């Protein structure tokens, strides 16, 4: 006989296990706190794995009981129950998310995530995300429907799983559980093997897709096939099993993070931990379970876990997107609390009433008509957002930068890009052009080859073919040295190398300046700083070995100054780093130092990124001018200019040709100049190629000491 349940714990009823509701609460709580950015809970994403195990256990139990009672599985009833259980809140959250995007965010944002919305409606969000350039843990602006991927995985599993249960158990009702378990075991083992093998090689698809996730649902399903498991355990053993499972999940929440290869071996503790907790409560409760899992709060949180999972992510993400940057911790915690309240209201007003409603006669017709109407309206609206970029701007004229026009006209341009598509600005107003290069909804993909082909940060760049360009057969060598502000000019220097007969070597590292700033920026950790130091030293060894005719240096200063943990001493540290850098360049090499392009940080400006700004101000690009107070050369930049001149090199100030009197535009003619707050686009690199070639021709040789 089980101990009586205290009044503080919901009474166990036949078919209802409050401990499972508590386990659901653990799962959704870990996901919520992880997404809110609570320090120390970087592995909270394993809550989804707990959900998978619980789902596999419960749904398979339902299917097996139906087989044992009726001898078959009514597939239509099964899918109808799933639709009734999932669709109302699912569609409501999706509709509210889409409406918020349309009303409160730039058209570019809605256009960017239009395919995600369509994929979510069709329960294939995981496939859409698997093919996206961003992974689940990417720092870039996340999809507001990112979290729907896990529901897509579940429904894809349950599209096939009831069929397998029906086929395996047909005519063999008395041994249904055993036969289903035997059929399921190779599926679980095969899926787990795929997760272990494929995740290190293909991390993003492996995270999202069914073939590397089905083993987690399968573990729960296997437990449902083995109801006698744990029957002989006494209360002490069940308590230990429950404790071991809970600690295993908590350890994953605390110890794992975005760098973990997941899923695979790293998912085993949370999956088996959830399984252990299910087995521990299979044949009765324990005092520990009543205190930790079956108390009223945990059961209540488990009751609203589905609604909370759906609501929490857009409530956390959309305000940050509207604000334009990550919100402080206090604000994120407040939003998490709001998500709980909204989920509770959604559960009480939508989820629970519709779940209890009998779908017979007129009620069934009303429900199905409402659901279908909501689905169609959301589908049509989401479909329209996929092509929203067509209407991002409707003008044919654009901004001109006279200084850039004059400079281009003053130099020979054998490699000049098409820059003649021009119309006069309307009434002196700066107007965003209709067709822009690159398209503003593709800016995040506008990366150069050396940023995507494994060259960036490679300490063995000399042996890496991906780091070489220009005229490969040439005898002269030009080295492009610096961080991502050097990589962004690759298109120009690759073309100049072919034209002027240089073989071009890229010694570039993202967020790794050629000059040592003498500190770790606030957005980096010690490990990444050590990697940067190693690359910087390797680059200098490569310079000594190659002895290039020309070294072109490009690096940002603004971003490192903004991210400096000690801004007061930044200038002195940067000066020391520049002296050290210039001293490491071979004496015979000519030095061309590219002053940084106008850029700005979200920390010191309210301007949104270029694409969002241009889409939001489609009729007036005046609102997307970078103020001179932000773009002007900083003290550290002037120091770099002086040191380069003292060394006999040439300093090219690009800001003078990329700005107007009233500020620095994000677009000129039909070309977008910036892909984000600080980097120029490939179009800018190609436009300025003749200017850079002219700067190269003006770069003097240095007197040998």
C-alpha positions as CSV (number, residue, x, y, z in Angstrom):
1,X,0.0,0.0,0.0
2,X,1.3,3.4,-1.0
3,X,1.7,6.1,1.7
4,X,-1.2,8.6,1.7
5,X,-0.7,11.7,-0.3
6,X,-0.5,14.9,1.8
7,X,-2.8,17.8,1.2
8,X,0.0,19.8,-0.4
9,X,0.2,17.3,-3.2
10,X,-2.5,16.6,-5.8
11,X,-4.2,13.3,-5.3
12,X,-3.1,10.5,-7.7
13,X,-6.0,9.4,-9.8
14,X,-6.2,6.5,-12.1
15,X,-4.3,7.3,-15.3
16,X,-2.9,10.5,-13.8
17,X,0.7,10.8,-12.5
18,X,1.5,14.1,-10.8
19,X,5.1,13.2,-10.9
20,X,5.1,13.3,-14.7
21,X,3.6,16.8,-14.5
22,X,6.4,17.7,-12.1
23,X,8.9,16.3,-14.6
24,X,7.3,18.4,-17.3
25,X,7.7,21.4,-15.0
26,X,11.4,20.7,-14.7
27,X,11.7,20.5,-18.4
28,X,9.9,23.7,-19.3
29,X,11.6,25.5,-16.4
30,X,15.1,24.7,-17.5
31,X,14.3,25.8,-21.1
32,X,12.7,29.0,-19.9
33,X,15.6,30.0,-17.6
34,X,18.1,29.0,-20.3
35,X,16.4,31.2,-22.9
36,X,16.1,34.0,-20.4
37,X,19.9,33.9,-20.1
38,X,20.2,33.0,-16.4
39,X,23.9,32.6,-15.6
40,X,25.0,29.0,-14.8
41,X,22.1,27.3,-16.6
42,X,23.8,27.1,-20.1
43,X,22.6,23.6,-20.6
44,X,18.9,24.3,-20.0
45,X,18.2,23.3,-23.6
46,X,18.2,19.6,-22.4
47,X,14.7,20.3,-21.2
48,X,13.6,19.6,-24.7
49,X,15.2,16.1,-24.4
50,X,13.2,15.5,-21.3
51,X,10.0,16.5,-23.1
52,X,10.9,14.0,-25.9
53,X,11.2,11.1,-23.4
54,X,8.0,12.0,-21.6
55,X,6.1,12.3,-24.8
56,X,7.3,9.0,-26.2
57,X,6.3,7.3,-22.9
58,X,2.8,8.8,-22.7
59,X,1.8,8.6,-26.4
60,X,3.1,5.0,-26.7
61,X,1.2,4.1,-23.6
62,X,-2.0,5.4,-25.1
63,X,-1.4,3.5,-28.3
64,X,-0.6,0.2,-26.5
65,X,-3.7,0.4,-24.2
66,X,-5.9,1.0,-27.3
67,X,-4.4,-2.1,-28.9
68,X,-4.9,-4.2,-25.8
69,X,-8.5,-3.0,-25.4
70,X,-9.7,-3.0,-29.0
71,X,-7.1,-5.0,-30.9
72,X,-6.3,-2.1,-33.3
73,X,-5.2,1.6,-33.5
74,X,-7.8,4.0,-34.9
75,X,-5.4,6.3,-36.8
76,X,-8.1,8.9,-37.6
77,X,-9.0,9.2,-33.9
78,X,-5.4,9.4,-32.9
79,X,-4.5,12.2,-35.3
80,X,-7.8,14.0,-34.4
81,X,-6.9,13.9,-30.7
82,X,-3.4,15.2,-31.5
83,X,-4.9,18.1,-33.6
84,X,-7.4,19.0,-30.8
85,X,-4.7,18.9,-28.2
86,X,-2.0,20.9,-30.1
87,X,-3.6,23.1,-32.7
88,X,-5.5,25.8,-30.7
89,X,-2.6,27.3,-28.7
90,X,-0.2,26.5,-31.5
91,X,-2.1,28.5,-34.0
92,X,-2.8,31.3,-31.5
93,X,0.8,31.8,-30.6
94,X,1.8,31.7,-34.3
95,X,-0.9,34.3,-35.2
96,X,0.1,36.6,-32.4
97,X,3.8,36.3,-33.2
98,X,3.2,37.1,-36.9
99,X,0.9,40.1,-36.0
100,X,3.5,41.5,-33.7
101,X,6.2,41.2,-36.4
102,X,4.1,42.9,-38.9
103,X,3.1,45.8,-36.7
104,X,6.2,46.4,-34.6
105,X,9.2,45.3,-36.6
106,X,10.8,46.4,-39.9
107,X,9.6,44.5,-43.1
108,X,13.1,43.0,-43.4
109,X,12.6,41.1,-40.1
110,X,9.3,39.6,-41.3
111,X,10.8,38.8,-44.7
112,X,13.8,37.1,-43.1
113,X,11.7,34.7,-41.0
114,X,8.9,34.2,-43.5
115,X,10.1,30.7,-44.5
116,X,10.3,29.8,-40.8
117,X,6.7,30.8,-40.3
118,X,5.6,28.7,-43.2
119,X,7.7,25.8,-42.0
120,X,6.1,26.1,-38.6
121,X,2.6,26.0,-40.0
122,X,3.4,22.8,-41.9
123,X,5.2,21.1,-39.0
124,X,8.5,21.2,-40.9
125,X,10.2,24.0,-39.0
126,X,13.1,21.7,-38.1
127,X,13.9,21.2,-41.8
128,X,13.8,24.9,-42.5
129,X,16.1,25.6,-39.5
130,X,18.4,22.7,-40.4
131,X,19.1,24.4,-43.7
132,X,19.6,27.9,-42.2
133,X,23.0,29.5,-41.9
134,X,22.3,30.1,-38.2
135,X,22.6,27.2,-35.7
136,X,20.5,26.9,-32.6
137,X,23.1,28.6,-30.5
138,X,24.0,31.4,-33.0
139,X,24.5,34.9,-31.5
140,X,22.7,36.5,-34.5
141,X,19.0,37.6,-34.2
142,X,17.1,34.3,-33.6
143,X,13.9,33.3,-35.3
144,X,10.8,34.1,-33.2
145,X,9.5,30.6,-34.0
146,X,12.8,28.8,-33.4
147,X,11.4,26.7,-30.6
148,X,8.7,25.1,-32.8
149,X,11.3,22.8,-34.2
150,X,10.8,20.3,-31.3
151,X,7.1,20.0,-32.0
152,X,7.9,19.4,-35.7
153,X,10.2,16.5,-34.6
154,X,7.5,15.0,-32.4
155,X,4.7,15.2,-35.0
156,X,7.0,13.7,-37.7
157,X,7.7,10.8,-35.2
158,X,4.0,10.3,-34.5
159,X,3.2,10.4,-38.2
160,X,5.1,7.1,-38.5
161,X,5.0,5.6,-35.0
162,X,1.3,4.7,-34.8
163,X,1.6,2.9,-38.1
164,X,4.5,0.8,-36.8
165,X,2.6,0.0,-33.6
166,X,-0.5,-1.1,-35.7
167,X,1.5,-3.3,-38.0
168,X,3.6,-5.0,-35.4
169,X,0.8,-5.7,-33.0
170,X,-1.9,-6.7,-35.5
171,X,-3.3,-10.1,-34.5
172,X,-1.0,-10.4,-31.5
173,X,-2.8,-8.4,-28.9
174,X,-1.5,-10.4,-25.9
175,X,2.1,-9.8,-26.8
176,X,1.8,-6.3,-28.3
177,X,4.1,-4.6,-25.9
178,X,6.9,-7.1,-26.3
179,X,6.7,-7.1,-30.1
180,X,6.5,-3.3,-30.2
181,X,9.6,-3.1,-28.0
182,X,11.5,-5.6,-30.2
183,X,10.6,-3.5,-33.3
184,X,11.6,-0.3,-31.6
185,X,14.9,-1.3,-30.2
186,X,16.8,-1.2,-33.5
187,X,15.2,2.2,-34.3
188,X,16.5,3.6,-31.0
189,X,20.0,2.1,-31.4
190,X,20.2,3.2,-35.0
191,X,19.1,6.7,-34.3
192,X,21.5,7.0,-31.4
193,X,24.4,5.8,-33.6
194,X,23.5,8.4,-36.2
195,X,23.5,11.1,-33.5
196,X,26.9,10.1,-32.3
197,X,28.5,9.8,-35.8
198,X,26.8,12.7,-37.6
199,X,26.6,15.4,-34.9
200,X,30.3,16.3,-34.9
201,X,30.3,16.6,-38.7
202,X,26.9,18.2,-39.2
203,X,25.9,19.9,-36.0
204,X,23.0,22.0,-37.1
205,X,21.1,19.3,-39.1
206,X,21.8,16.8,-36.4
207,X,20.4,19.1,-33.7
208,X,17.1,19.6,-35.6
209,X,16.2,16.5,-37.6
210,X,14.3,13.4,-36.7
211,X,16.9,10.8,-37.6
212,X,19.2,12.0,-34.8
213,X,16.5,12.7,-32.3
214,X,14.0,9.8,-32.6
215,X,16.1,7.7,-30.2
216,X,15.1,10.1,-27.4
217,X,11.3,9.6,-28.1
218,X,12.1,5.9,-28.5
219,X,13.6,5.6,-25.0
220,X,10.3,6.8,-23.6
221,X,8.4,4.5,-25.9
222,X,10.5,1.5,-24.7
223,X,9.7,2.3,-21.1
224,X,6.0,2.3,-22.0
225,X,6.4,-1.2,-23.5
226,X,7.9,-2.4,-20.2
227,X,5.3,-1.6,-17.5
228,X,6.7,-4.1,-15.1
229,X,10.1,-2.3,-15.0
230,X,10.8,-1.2,-11.5
231,X,7.9,-3.2,-10.0
232,X,10.1,-5.0,-7.6
233,X,11.9,-1.9,-6.3
234,X,11.1,-0.9,-2.8
235,X,10.5,2.7,-1.8
236,X,14.2,3.3,-0.9
237,X,15.3,2.0,-4.3
238,X,12.7,4.1,-6.1
239,X,13.8,7.2,-4.2
240,X,17.5,6.6,-5.1
241,X,16.5,6.1,-8.8
242,X,14.4,9.3,-8.7
243,X,17.3,11.2,-7.1
244,X,19.8,9.8,-9.6
245,X,17.6,10.7,-12.6
246,X,17.0,14.2,-11.3
247,X,20.6,14.9,-10.5
248,X,21.6,13.6,-14.0
249,X,19.3,16.2,-15.6
250,X,20.4,19.0,-13.3
251,X,24.1,18.2,-14.0
252,X,23.4,18.5,-17.8
253,X,21.7,21.8,-17.2
254,X,24.7,23.2,-15.3
255,X,27.6,21.6,-17.1
256,X,26.6,21.7,-20.8
257,X,26.7,24.8,-23.0
258,X,26.6,26.0,-26.6
259,X,30.0,24.4,-27.3
260,X,28.8,20.9,-26.4
261,X,28.5,18.5,-29.3
262,X,24.8,17.8,-29.0
263,X,22.8,15.5,-29.4
264,X,24.9,12.3,-29.1
265,X,26.7,11.1,-26.0
266,X,26.1,14.4,-24.3
267,X,22.4,13.8,-24.5
268,X,22.5,10.5,-22.7
269,X,22.5,11.8,-19.1
270,X,19.4,13.9,-19.6
271,X,17.6,11.2,-21.6
272,X,18.4,8.4,-19.2
273,X,17.7,10.7,-16.2
274,X,14.2,11.4,-17.5
275,X,13.7,7.7,-18.1
276,X,14.9,6.9,-14.6
277,X,12.4,9.4,-13.1
278,X,9.6,7.8,-15.1
279,X,10.4,4.3,-13.9
280,X,10.8,5.5,-10.3
281,X,7.2,6.7,-10.3
282,X,5.7,3.9,-12.3
283,X,4.6,1.8,-9.3
284,X,3.9,4.4,-6.6
285,X,5.1,7.6,-5.2
286,X,7.8,8.4,-2.7
287,X,8.3,11.1,-0.1
288,X,10.9,12.8,-2.3
289,X,8.6,12.7,-5.3
290,X,5.8,14.3,-3.3
291,X,8.0,17.1,-2.1
292,X,10.0,17.8,-5.3
293,X,7.7,16.8,-8.2
294,X,4.1,16.4,-6.9
295,X,3.7,19.6,-5.0
296,X,1.0,21.9,-6.2
297,X,3.3,24.5,-7.9
298,X,5.1,21.9,-9.9
299,X,2.0,20.1,-11.0
300,X,0.4,23.5,-11.9
301,X,3.6,24.4,-13.9
302,X,3.5,21.0,-15.6
303,X,-0.2,21.6,-16.5
304,X,0.7,24.8,-18.4
305,X,4.0,23.5,-19.7
306,X,2.8,23.2,-23.3
307,X,1.4,26.7,-23.4
308,X,4.4,28.1,-21.6
309,X,6.8,26.4,-24.0
310,X,5.0,27.9,-27.0
311,X,4.6,31.4,-25.5
312,X,7.9,32.0,-23.8
313,X,10.2,32.3,-26.8
314,X,8.4,35.0,-28.8
315,X,7.8,36.9,-25.5
316,X,11.5,36.9,-24.9
317,X,12.7,37.4,-28.4
318,X,10.3,40.0,-30.0
319,X,10.9,42.7,-27.4
320,X,14.6,42.4,-27.9
321,X,14.2,42.6,-31.7
322,X,12.0,45.7,-31.3
323,X,14.6,47.2,-28.9
324,X,17.4,46.4,-31.3
325,X,19.7,44.7,-28.9
326,X,19.8,42.2,-26.0
327,X,17.8,43.2,-23.0
328,X,19.3,43.3,-19.5
329,X,18.9,40.4,-17.2
330,X,16.2,42.1,-15.1
331,X,14.1,42.7,-18.2
332,X,14.5,39.2,-19.4
333,X,13.4,37.8,-16.0
334,X,10.4,40.1,-16.1
335,X,9.5,38.8,-19.5
336,X,9.9,35.3,-18.3
337,X,7.4,36.0,-15.6
338,X,5.0,37.6,-18.1
339,X,5.4,34.4,-20.2
340,X,4.2,32.3,-17.3
341,X,1.1,34.5,-16.8
342,X,0.3,34.5,-20.5
343,X,0.7,30.7,-20.6
344,X,-1.6,30.3,-17.6
345,X,-4.3,32.5,-19.2
346,X,-3.9,30.7,-22.5
347,X,-4.2,27.3,-20.7
348,X,-7.3,28.4,-18.8
349,X,-9.1,30.2,-21.6
350,X,-8.1,28.3,-24.7
351,X,-6.2,25.0,-24.2
352,X,-8.2,23.5,-21.3
353,X,-11.7,24.4,-22.5
354,X,-11.2,23.2,-26.0
355,X,-9.5,20.0,-24.7
356,X,-12.6,19.2,-22.6
357,X,-15.1,20.1,-25.4
358,X,-16.7,17.2,-27.2
359,X,-16.3,17.5,-30.9
360,X,-19.8,16.4,-31.8
361,X,-22.4,17.9,-34.0
362,X,-22.5,21.7,-34.2
363,X,-19.6,22.2,-31.8
364,X,-17.4,20.1,-34.0
365,X,-18.4,22.1,-37.1
366,X,-17.7,25.4,-35.3
367,X,-14.4,24.2,-34.0
368,X,-13.1,22.8,-37.3
369,X,-14.3,25.9,-39.2
370,X,-12.5,28.3,-36.7
371,X,-9.3,26.2,-36.8
372,X,-9.3,26.0,-40.6
373,X,-10.0,29.8,-40.9
374,X,-7.2,30.6,-38.5
375,X,-4.8,28.3,-40.3
376,X,-5.6,29.6,-43.8
377,X,-5.3,33.3,-42.7
378,X,-2.0,32.7,-40.9
379,X,-0.8,30.6,-43.9
380,X,-1.7,33.3,-46.4
381,X,-0.1,36.1,-44.3
382,X,3.0,34.1,-43.6
383,X,3.3,33.2,-47.3
384,X,3.1,36.9,-48.1
385,X,6.1,37.6,-45.8
386,X,8.3,35.3,-47.9
387,X,8.1,37.8,-50.7
388,X,7.9,40.9,-48.5
389,X,11.3,42.1,-49.8
390,X,9.6,43.0,-53.1
391,X,7.8,45.7,-51.3
392,X,10.5,46.8,-49.0
393,X,11.0,50.0,-51.1
394,X,9.2,51.4,-54.0
395,X,11.4,54.2,-55.2
396,X,13.8,54.2,-58.2
397,X,16.2,56.9,-57.0
398,X,18.9,56.7,-54.4
399,X,21.7,58.4,-52.4
400,X,24.8,59.7,-54.1
401,X,28.1,60.3,-52.4
402,X,29.9,63.0,-54.4
403,X,33.3,62.4,-52.8
404,X,33.2,58.8,-53.9
405,X,32.0,59.7,-57.4
406,X,34.9,62.2,-57.7
407,X,37.5,59.7,-56.4
408,X,36.3,57.0,-58.8
409,X,36.3,59.4,-61.7
410,X,39.9,60.4,-60.9
411,X,41.4,57.0,-61.2
412,X,41.6,54.5,-64.1
413,X,39.1,51.7,-63.5
414,X,39.9,48.6,-65.5
415,X,38.3,46.5,-62.8
416,X,35.5,48.9,-61.9
417,X,32.2,47.3,-60.9
418,X,28.9,48.4,-62.5
419,X,28.4,51.7,-60.6
420,X,26.5,53.7,-63.3
421,X,22.9,52.8,-62.3
422,X,21.9,56.3,-61.1
423,X,18.8,58.4,-60.8
424,X,18.4,61.9,-59.5
425,X,17.2,62.2,-55.9
426,X,13.6,63.4,-55.5
427,X,13.4,66.9,-54.2
428,X,16.8,66.6,-52.6
429,X,15.6,63.7,-50.4
430,X,17.8,60.6,-49.9
431,X,15.6,57.8,-51.2
432,X,16.2,54.1,-50.7
433,X,16.4,52.3,-54.1
434,X,14.1,49.5,-55.2
435,X,16.6,47.0,-56.3
436,X,19.7,47.0,-54.1
437,X,23.0,45.0,-54.3
438,X,23.2,42.9,-52.3
439,X,19.4,42.6,-51.5
440,X,18.9,43.8,-47.9
441,X,17.2,40.6,-46.9
442,X,20.4,38.7,-47.9
443,X,22.9,40.9,-46.0
444,X,23.6,38.4,-43.3
445,X,24.8,35.9,-46.0
446,X,27.1,38.5,-47.6
447,X,30.4,37.1,-46.4
448,X,33.6,36.8,-48.4
449,X,35.2,33.5,-49.3
450,X,38.0,33.8,-46.7
451,X,35.4,34.1,-44.0
452,X,33.5,31.0,-44.9
453,X,36.1,28.6,-46.5
454,X,38.2,27.8,-43.4
455,X,40.8,30.4,-44.0
456,X,39.9,32.8,-41.2
457,X,41.9,32.2,-38.1
458,X,44.0,29.4,-39.7
459,X,47.5,29.2,-38.1
460,X,48.6,27.3,-41.2
461,X,47.4,29.8,-43.8
462,X,50.5,29.4,-46.0
463,X,49.5,25.8,-46.6
464,X,45.8,26.5,-47.0
465,X,44.8,27.0,-50.6
466,X,41.6,28.8,-49.5
467,X,43.8,31.7,-48.2
468,X,45.4,32.4,-51.6
469,X,43.9,34.5,-54.4
470,X,44.9,37.0,-57.1
471,X,47.3,35.8,-59.8
472,X,48.5,32.5,-58.4
473,X,51.4,32.4,-60.9
474,X,52.7,35.8,-60.1
475,X,56.2,36.3,-58.5
476,X,55.1,39.2,-56.3
477,X,53.1,38.6,-53.1
478,X,50.6,40.9,-51.4
479,X,49.4,40.0,-47.9
480,X,46.0,41.1,-46.5
481,X,46.5,41.2,-42.7
482,X,43.9,41.9,-40.0
483,X,40.6,40.9,-38.6
484,X,37.1,40.8,-40.2
485,X,37.6,44.4,-41.4
486,X,40.4,43.0,-43.5
487,X,38.4,40.0,-44.7
488,X,35.6,42.3,-45.9
489,X,38.0,43.7,-48.6
490,X,38.9,40.3,-50.1
491,X,36.9,40.8,-53.3
492,X,38.8,44.0,-54.0
493,X,42.3,42.7,-53.3
494,X,41.6,39.4,-55.1
495,X,40.6,41.4,-58.2
496,X,43.5,43.8,-57.8
497,X,45.9,40.9,-57.5
498,X,44.7,39.4,-60.8
499,X,44.9,42.8,-62.5
500,X,48.3,43.9,-61.1
501,X,49.8,40.4,-61.0
502,X,50.1,39.8,-57.3
503,X,49.5,36.5,-55.6
504,X,47.4,37.5,-52.6
505,X,47.6,35.8,-49.2
506,X,44.9,36.4,-46.6
507,X,46.2,36.3,-43.0
508,X,42.9,37.2,-41.3
509,X,41.1,36.2,-38.2
510,X,37.6,37.2,-37.1
511,X,37.6,39.4,-34.0
512,X,41.4,39.1,-34.0
513,X,43.2,42.4,-34.8
514,X,46.7,42.4,-36.2
515,X,47.7,44.8,-33.4
516,X,47.4,43.3,-30.0
517,X,45.0,45.4,-28.0
518,X,46.6,44.3,-24.8
519,X,43.4,43.0,-23.1
520,X,40.5,40.7,-23.6
521,X,37.4,42.4,-25.0
522,X,34.3,42.1,-22.9
523,X,32.6,39.8,-25.5
524,X,35.5,37.3,-25.6
525,X,36.8,34.7,-23.1
526,X,40.3,33.6,-22.2
527,X,40.1,30.6,-24.6
528,X,39.2,32.7,-27.7
529,X,41.8,35.3,-26.6
530,X,44.5,32.6,-26.5
531,X,43.4,31.3,-30.0
532,X,43.7,34.9,-31.3
533,X,47.2,35.3,-29.8
534,X,48.3,32.0,-31.4
535,X,46.9,33.1,-34.8
536,X,48.6,36.6,-34.4
537,X,52.0,34.9,-33.8
538,X,51.5,32.5,-36.7
539,X,50.6,35.4,-39.0
540,X,53.9,37.1,-38.1
541,X,55.9,34.0,-38.8
542,X,54.2,33.7,-42.2
543,X,55.1,37.3,-43.0
544,X,58.8,36.6,-42.2
545,X,58.7,33.5,-44.4
546,X,56.9,35.0,-47.4
547,X,58.6,38.4,-47.3
548,X,55.8,40.0,-49.3
549,X,56.2,43.0,-51.5
550,X,53.1,44.6,-50.0
551,X,51.4,44.2,-46.7
552,X,47.8,45.7,-46.5
553,X,46.6,46.1,-43.0
554,X,43.0,46.6,-42.1
555,X,41.4,46.3,-38.6
556,X,38.6,47.9,-36.6
557,X,39.4,50.1,-33.7
558,X,35.9,51.4,-32.8
559,X,34.5,48.0,-31.8
560,X,37.5,47.0,-29.6
561,X,37.4,50.4,-27.9
562,X,33.7,50.0,-27.2
563,X,34.2,46.5,-25.8
564,X,37.3,47.4,-23.8
565,X,37.0,46.5,-20.1
566,X,39.3,49.4,-19.3
567,X,38.5,52.2,-21.8
568,X,40.7,54.8,-20.1
569,X,43.9,53.0,-21.0
570,X,42.8,51.8,-24.4
571,X,44.8,54.4,-26.4
572,X,48.1,53.6,-24.8
573,X,47.6,49.9,-25.2
574,X,46.6,50.2,-28.8
575,X,49.7,52.4,-29.5
576,X,52.0,49.7,-28.0
577,X,50.2,47.1,-30.1
578,X,50.6,49.1,-33.3
579,X,54.4,49.7,-32.7
580,X,54.8,46.0,-32.2
581,X,52.8,45.1,-35.3
582,X,54.7,47.6,-37.6
583,X,58.0,46.3,-36.3
584,X,57.0,42.7,-37.2
585,X,56.4,43.6,-40.9
586,X,59.5,42.8,-43.0
587,X,61.6,46.0,-43.7
588,X,61.4,45.4,-47.5
589,X,57.6,45.2,-47.6
590,X,55.6,48.3,-48.5
591,X,52.8,49.0,-46.0
592,X,49.3,50.2,-47.0
593,X,47.2,50.7,-43.9
594,X,43.4,51.0,-44.6
595,X,41.8,53.4,-42.1
596,X,38.7,51.8,-40.8
597,X,35.4,52.4,-42.6
598,X,32.7,54.4,-40.8
599,X,31.1,52.1,-38.3
600,X,29.1,52.4,-35.2
601,X,28.2,50.2,-32.3
602,X,24.6,49.5,-30.9
603,X,26.1,50.5,-27.6
604,X,26.7,54.0,-28.7
605,X,24.0,54.6,-31.3
606,X,20.3,53.9,-31.6
607,X,20.6,53.2,-35.3
608,X,19.5,49.7,-36.3
609,X,21.6,47.5,-38.5
610,X,21.8,48.6,-42.2
611,X,19.2,46.1,-43.5
612,X,16.6,46.8,-40.9
613,X,17.1,50.6,-41.1
614,X,16.8,50.6,-44.9
615,X,13.7,48.5,-44.9
616,X,12.1,50.5,-42.1
617,X,12.8,53.8,-43.9
618,X,12.1,52.7,-47.5
619,X,11.1,56.2,-48.6
620,X,13.7,58.2,-46.8
621,X,17.3,57.0,-46.3
622,X,18.1,60.2,-44.5
623,X,17.1,58.4,-41.4
624,X,19.9,55.8,-42.0
625,X,22.8,58.2,-42.0
626,X,25.6,57.4,-39.5
627,X,26.3,60.6,-37.7
628,X,29.7,62.1,-38.0
629,X,30.2,62.1,-34.3
630,X,30.2,58.3,-34.5
631,X,32.0,57.8,-37.8
632,X,34.8,60.3,-37.2
633,X,38.3,59.0,-36.7
634,X,39.0,58.2,-33.0
635,X,42.2,59.1,-31.2
636,X,43.6,55.6,-31.6
637,X,43.0,55.8,-35.3
638,X,44.9,59.0,-35.6
639,X,47.7,57.4,-33.6
640,X,47.7,54.5,-36.1
641,X,47.9,57.0,-39.0
642,X,50.9,58.8,-37.4
643,X,52.8,55.5,-36.7
644,X,52.2,54.2,-40.2
645,X,53.6,57.5,-41.6
646,X,56.6,57.3,-39.3
647,X,57.3,53.8,-40.6
648,X,57.3,54.9,-44.2
649,X,53.9,53.4,-45.1
650,X,50.8,54.9,-46.5
651,X,47.6,55.5,-44.6
652,X,44.3,55.5,-46.7
653,X,41.4,57.3,-45.0
654,X,38.3,55.6,-46.4
655,X,35.9,57.6,-44.3
656,X,36.5,60.7,-46.4
657,X,35.0,59.1,-49.5
658,X,32.1,57.3,-47.8
659,X,30.4,60.2,-46.2
660,X,28.2,63.2,-47.1
661,X,28.2,66.6,-45.3
662,X,25.2,65.5,-43.1
663,X,26.5,62.0,-42.3
664,X,27.6,58.7,-43.8
665,X,24.9,56.8,-45.8
666,X,24.3,53.1,-45.6
667,X,23.4,53.0,-49.3
668,X,24.7,54.8,-52.4
669,X,23.0,54.6,-55.7
670,X,21.7,51.1,-55.8
671,X,24.4,49.6,-53.6
672,X,24.1,48.8,-49.9
673,X,27.4,49.8,-48.3
674,X,27.1,47.9,-44.9
675,X,25.9,44.4,-44.1
676,X,25.7,45.2,-40.4
677,X,26.7,47.9,-37.9
678,X,30.4,47.7,-38.8
679,X,31.2,45.7,-41.9
680,X,31.0,46.8,-45.5
681,X,29.3,44.6,-48.1
682,X,30.9,42.8,-51.0
683,X,29.4,45.5,-53.3
684,X,31.3,48.1,-51.4
685,X,34.5,46.1,-51.7
686,X,34.0,45.9,-55.5
687,X,33.1,49.5,-55.9
688,X,36.2,50.7,-54.0
689,X,38.5,48.3,-55.8
690,X,39.8,51.0,-58.2
691,X,40.3,53.4,-55.3
692,X,42.3,50.7,-53.4
693,X,44.3,50.0,-56.5
694,X,45.2,53.7,-56.8
695,X,46.2,53.7,-53.1
696,X,48.4,50.7,-53.8
697,X,50.1,52.5,-56.6
698,X,50.7,55.5,-54.3
699,X,52.2,53.3,-51.5
700,X,56.0,54.1,-51.4
701,X,58.8,51.7,-50.7
702,X,60.4,52.0,-47.3
703,X,64.0,52.9,-46.8
704,X,66.0,50.0,-45.5
705,X,67.8,50.5,-42.2
